[in-house]
Amino acid sequence: MRITSNLMIATLAIASLPLSACDRGTERWATTNNTNVPIDWDKVNEAYKTADGPTDFEKRVNEIYEGDEVISVSVQDLPGNAQVVTGFFDKDKSGTVQEGEKIFTIKRNVTGEGTGQYQTQGYGAYYAYHSPMMGIFTGMMMGSMISSAFRPNYVPMYSQPYTTPPSRVSDLHSSRSSYRAANPARFSGRASGSNRSYGARPSSRPFGGGFRSGGARFGIRRREGVRRTPQRLTA
């Protein structure tokens, strides 16, 4: 029978799919650090420009970030009146930046009397982000983290880097939770990197919707634009 033959071919085709293809539909629900939760980079750049110091900046950047993980910050002053700020997930709770933990770096340089520039580069899941060079100058609305570098008697404060202490991570998490609770319109129903949502009722359907028809959830995708027409079955 042709029907039996067709069923056997379809069954063999599905069985021959790689396991990774069948698992692909669940990847977005995996709980991992350094997941690609969207970041508003314009807000991060503005937070750096207006921050009054490292602790102020790390508080602001965690209010911007919409995932569950807490972003730690390292700030180091370099020779030539330069500064490098690194945002990272402190996965091993060491209080130091490991290469695989980086989320972004911000590099600031003073280019002349009362003028400077800074640039932000993403890492890991955010490697594709690379900001333009952003100019800064005396008289611009800036926080003391940047503006102090334009003072004639400026002495670098972070030749020994400041890094978010592991003991402060829980405080940042609590502060961010309060911020999210005070801004429900912004965070309601938005999923974090580990698929937790803020202010939304949990779904009763497993994995955010259960089985989807057509097999796309399990790595099988129908060809776009192909219309299936009924065929007469013959013995």
Secondary structure, DSSP 8 states (H G I E B T S, - for coil): -HHHHHHHHHHHHHHTS-HHHHHGGGGGG---TT------HHHHHHHHHH-SSHHHHHHHHHHH--SSS--EEEEEEETTTEEEEEEE--TT--SS--GGGEEEEEEEEEEETTEEEEEEEE-GGGTT-B---EEEETTS---HHHHGGGSTT---S-SS-EE--GGGHHHHHHHHHHHHHH-HHHHBTEE-TTS-EES----SSGGGT---TTSGGGT----TT----------
